[in-house]
């Protein structure tokens, strides 16, 4: 077994080394195509390369990176050291585990529940697992896993809640009501976990202990790694996104203002789940839009729980040393189709949250968090600015602008991905390409989502928001297209003006 592991490690190392070598070769090749005049700082063309927009975007990324590394290497270790010093005083009186499962492959279900039972067995605290399921077969399967894993722990109990299969929100609401009927104590902790998320050793213990030290924190989320049921490109893209998520979470956690309590696994003060407003927010959340009217949130239950906590005045936090392993099942075997579907769902959830959070939670969020939320609206356009200018300038002035642009992209993205090493996540030579793909295609999907906020679909459950094909619905669809095309036209006019100014 160890021989196979060593051989696999050597093959992985050689593969990555070859990949980085090919990337360096590509950078050198592009550099050879660029006319030296365009790399001369005294030339007016050099101003085009630097640009005000680029400086602004890089300064934002640098700020988040510095904040993230400060939290990861200084602020959080001090908190963890204090928790370790206090010992079992920081443990909650009871741990509730809410698990939602729907159409999860049996092998994944087995590993998920096995990890849950093993985690709870290792903590000397009474626990209750509330499994929200749809199929009867899952009930028998879960009970069998419990009999295998739980030995001599009568204080660990299992509660089965049968949902209707009409969506994750309904399943969560049923489970939260079952939890509230058990009247959890003020210091009890509830974990909400997806049916495809495995807990790595120490995950629950490390997160639960921090509530005692952070009295203003109502919810926490954890550090995620993933196994992707797809090809090399999909795997690299998912892993790269988890690195970005990790750094962003660390940065926002420095202010105790994490912007989402990830649905894969998050921890809450269990007493908050007795609040009827919290349960209603998760079950039947909605957005009142100036043009689209009132419509329900189909996806994004994690955004609803976050909003409910923030509205009640609670802080949110990130636990970088509490690890989970998620099993990603892409909605399609094709890279472009799968990534576009996932990004449209993710970014749609974020933007729906963004508009109401900025409007309703100004006092609770603080200036930096408000700035980050406003920047989310602007970044979808600024991320496309460089490519659009380079393409236009290459057609109207010189192909050299396109060479310079892609040379700049490869160099900067490679440096960014090398800095990912300090995040303690793995780094792959495909990351620079995945990062740029995520920037460009992701920005396009954000623009599409921001003008179609009422369009929602689960990628696993294939359930959609029911809408009557009325005159108002048809009008909304047409106005969405018109406003999006108008915004794109304005953006292209700004690009044209920028090129004229540069000339």
N, C-alpha and C positions, 0 to 999 in steps of 0.2 A: 504493500500500500504506500509506504513512504517512498519507495523507488519511483512509483508512478507519479507521486506528487512532485518529487524533485524534477523528473523529466518534464512534467507539465509546466512547472515554474520556469525551467530553462527555455522551453519553447515559447512561452509568453514573453519572456525577457527579450529573446531574439526577434520575435515578431514586432515588439514595440520599438526596439532599437532600429530595425530595418525601416519601420514606418517613419520615425523621426528623421532618419537619413534621407528618405525620399522627400519628406517635407522640406528639408534644408536644400536639397537639389532643386526643387521647384522654385524656392525663393531665389536661389542664385540664377536660375534660368530667366525668371521674370526681371531680375535686376539687370541682366545683360541686354534686355530689350529696351530699357529706359534710356532716353537721351540725357546726357549729363547736365544739359542746360536746365532740365526740370528738377534736378536735385541740388542746384546752386541756390543757397539761401539769399543771394543778392538779386536773384531773378524774381520778377513779379509772379511768375507761375508758382513759385514756392508757397506764396500766400494761399493759393488755392488748396494746396495739400494740407496746410495746418488748419485753417478755417475756424471761425468762431463756434459753429455748431459742434464740430469735432472736439474742440477744447472743453466745451460745456459737458458733452456726453462722457468724455474720459474722466473729467473731474468728479462727476457723479459716481462713476464706477470705482474710482480710487478712494473716494470718501467712504463708500460702503465697504470696500475691502479693508481699509484701515480700521474702521469701527468693528468689523467682523473679527479681525485678527486680535484686536485689543480685548474683545469679549472672550474669545476662545482661549487665549493664552494668559490673560491676567484677571479679568473681572470674574469669569465663571470659576476658574480654579480656586479662588479665594472663597467663593460661596460653597463649593464642594468640600473644601477643607473644613469649613465650619460645620457642615452637615455631618461629616465623618466624626468630628470631635464630639458632637452631641449624641451620637449613637442612636439607640432605639427610642429616644425621646421624640424623634422626628417622625416616627411611624404613625400612620393614621389608625383610628380605632376599627375601621372596617374598609375593605376594598370591594367595590362593585365593578364587574367587568361586563360591559354591554357589547355584544358581538352580533353583527348583522351578516347574514349569509344568504346569497341568492345566486343560483346557477354557478357555483364555484366548483371546479373539478374536485373529485373525491380525494385525490392525492394531496391537493393544496389544503383542503379542509382538514385532513388528518394532521398535517404539519402545523397548521395554525392553532388548532385546539390543543394539540400536544404541547406546543410552546406555552400556551396560556396556562394549562394545568401545571406544567413544570415550574413556571414562574411563581404562581400562587402557592405552590407547595414549598417553595424555598423561603417564603416570607412568613414569620410567626404572627400573622394577623388573620382574623376571620374574614372569609371572602364569599362573595356570591356572584356566580356567572349567570347573566341573563342573555340567553341566546334567542335572537329574533330570527325565525326561519319561516320558510314557506312550505317546503316539501316535508312530508312525514318521514321519509327515508333519512333526512338529515338528523332528526331527533334520535332515532335508534343509533345512528352512526356516532353522534356526539356522546351519547351515554356510554357506548362501548369504549370510546377513547378515555372517558373519565374513569371507568372501572380499571383500565390498564394503568393509568398514571397516578391516580389519587389513592394513597395507602395511609391508613391510620390518621386521617384528617377529617373528622366529622364536622368541623367548623367551616369546611368548604362545601357549598351547596350549588346545585344547578337548577335554574328556572327556565323553562321553555315557554316562549311566547310565539304564537302562530300569527303571522302577518298575512295580508291578502295578496301580496305579490304585485301591488300597484305602485311600487317605488320604494326607494330606500327611506325617504322621509316618513312614510307611514310606518315602516318597520321600526325606525328609531323612536317615533312617538309612542308606539305600543310598549316598547321596552322601557322608555323613560317613565311612563305611568306605572309600570310594574315596579320600577325602582322606587318611585315616590311613595307607593303604598307600604314600603318597608321603613319609611320614616328614618332616613340615615341621619346619624349624628352630625354635629357641626364640623367635626374634624375628619369625617369619612371622605374617601376619594373614589371617584368613578372614572374608569377608563372606557373610552368608546373606541372600538377597534373594528376594522373592516374584515370580512371573511377571507381576504387574500393577503393578510399581513401577519407575518411571524415575528414573535418577540425574541430577541436574542438575550442570552443570560444577563440578568441584572437590570433589564429594561424597566420593569415596573418598580422595583425597589429604589432605583436611583431617582426616578421622577417623583414618586410619591413623597419621599422625604423632604423635598424642597418646599412643599406647601406650608410646612411649619415655620420655615424661615422667611417666606414671602407672603405676609398676611394680606397684601393688596392684590395678589395674583389669583384670578378665578379660573384660569385655564392654561395648560401647557401643551406643547407639541414636541415631537421627538426627531432624532436624527435618522434619516432613512437611507437604506441601500436597496438595491433591487436585483431581481432575477427576471430577465426579459424572455418571454416565449416568442422569440423572433430572431432575425438575422443580425449580423455584426453591426450594420448601420443603425438599426433600431436600438440595439443594446448600447452603443456608444452615445446615441442621442439621449436616451433615458438617463444614463449614468452622468452625462454632462449636465443635464438639467438638475439632477440631485446635488451636484456640487454647487451650482448656482444657488439653489434653494438653501443649502447649508450656510453659505456665506451671507446671503440676504437675511436669513433668520437670525444669525448671530448679530448682524448689524442692528436689526430692529429690536432685538432682545436687550441690547444695551440700554434702550430707553423703556424697556418693559412694554413695548408696543408692537409685538409680533402681529402681522396683518392677516393671518389666517390660522385657525386651529385645525390642522390637516385632518381630513376625514379618515385617513388610513389608521392613525392612532393619535388620540389626544387625551389628556387627563383634565378632569374638572373637580371642583369641590362638589361632592355629591349632593349637598343641601341645595345647591342652585337648581338641580333638576327637579326639585319639588315645586319650583315656581311655574305656575300655569303659563305665564308669558313666555318663558324659555321654551316650554314644550310646544306652544302654539307657533313660536318663531321657526322652530325646526320643522314642524308638521305642515304649516300652511303659510309660509313666508311669501311676500309679494313686493312688487315695485310699482310705484305710482310715477309714470313717465309723462312728461309734458306733451309728447306727441303720440306715443303708443298707448296711453291710458294706463289702466291698472291690469297687471297680469301676474300670475303666480310664478314663483321660482320652482322649476322642476328639479334642476340639479343644484349643486352648491350648498348642501346642508351644512358643511363646515363654515361657510361664510355666514350662514344664518346664526349658528351658535356663537360665532365671534361677535357679530353685531349685537346679539342679545346681551352678552357679557359687557361689551363696551358701553352700551346704552345704560346699563345698571351701574356703571362706574368702576368695573373691575379691570385690572391690568392683565396682560397676556405675556407668556414667557416661552423660551426655547431651551430644551435640555440636550446639549450636544453630545453628552456621554451616555444617553439612553438610546440604544440602537434597535431598529426594526429592519426586517427584511421583507420587502413586498414582492409579490409575484405579479408581474405585469403581463396581461394578456391583451396585446394590441388588437384594435377592432378590425384590422385587415392585415394580411400578410405582405401587402405592398407598402413600402416605406412612405411614399408621398401621401397616399390615401390615409394611412393610419395616423401619421403625424398631424395632418391637417384636421382630421376629425377630433383628435385629442386637444389640439391647441384651440380650436373653436370653442370647445366645451370649457376648457380651463380659463381662457381669456374672457369668454362671455360671463362666467361666474365672477371673475375679478372685477370686470367693468360694471356689472350690475351692482356689486357691492360698493365700488368706488363712488358712484354718483350719489348714492344715498348716505354713505358714510361722511363724505365731505359736507353734505347739506345738513345732516342732523347731529354730527358728533364733533363739531369744531372744538369745543371746550375740553372734551375728554381726550383728544388725540395729541394736542401739542403742535408746535410750529413745524418741527422736523417731519413728523408723520404726515401732516397736511401737505408739506412740500413733496414728499414721496408720492402721495396719492395724486397730486396734480401732475407730477412728472410722468406718472403712468399714462396719462391722457396725451401728453405731448410726445413721449418717446416713440410712439407708433409712427409718427411722421418724421421725426429727426433721424430715426434709424434708417429710413429710406432715402434721406436727403443726399448722402454721399454717393450711393449707387446711381440715383437718378441724375445727379449733376455729372458724374463721370460718364455715363452713357450718352447724355446729351452733348457734353463737351467733346467726346470722342467722335460724334457724328458731325458736329458743326465746326470744330477747330482742329483737333488732332487725336489720332488713336493713342498717342502717348498718355493721355489722361486716363485711359482705361488701364494701361499697363501700370501706371503709378498707383492707381486706386487699388488694384488687386495685389500689388506688391505690398502696399501699406496694410491691407487687410491681413495678408498672410503673416507679416511680421508682428503686428500688434496682437492678433489672435493667438499666435504661438506664444508670445510673452505672457499673455493673460492665462493661457492654459498651463504654462510652467509655474505660474504663481499659485495655481490650484493645488499644487503639491502641499503647500502649507496648511491647506484646509483639512488634511488627513484623509482625503478621499483619493481613490486611484485616478491616474491621469493616462489618457490614451492619445496616440498621434492623430486619431480621427477627430479629436475634440475641436481643433481650430475650425475644421469644416462644419462640424455639427453646431458650433457656436455661431458661425456666420449664417448658416441655414436657419437657425432658430431666430436670429435677428431679422432677416429679410422676410422669410415666409411667415414668421410669427407676427411681424408688424402688419403684413397684409391681412392675416387672420384677425388681428385686433381691429383693424379698420372695418373689416366686414362685420365683426361682432358688435362694434360700438354703434353701428347704424341698424343692427338687427337684434337688439337686446331681447326681444320677445321670442326669438327662435332658439329652442333648446331641445337636446336629445341626449339620453343616456347612451353611452357606447356599448354597455353590456346588456342592459335590459331592453333596449330598443323601444322604450316608451317615449312618447312625445307629448308636448303640451297640446291638449285638445282646444281647437279654435273653430268657431263657426265661421264658415265662408260667407260672411255678411259683407255689406257695402263698406262698413268701417274697417274690417280686416283687410279687404282688398285695397282700400285707400291707404292704410298703413304700410302695406307692402310696396305700393308705388312710391309713396313719400320717402320710404327708407332708401329705395334705389336712387331717387332724384337727389336727396340730400347727400348721399355718399358720392355720387358722380360730381355734384357741385363742389364738395370738399376736395376731391381729387383734382378737379380743374383749378381750384385756387392754389393747391399745393404745386402744381406744374407751373403756374404763373410765377410763383415765388422762386422756383428753381430757375426759370428763364431769366428773371430779374437778377438773380445772383450771378449768373453767367455773364450777363451784360455788364454788371458792375465790375466783375473780375477783368473782363476784356478792356 
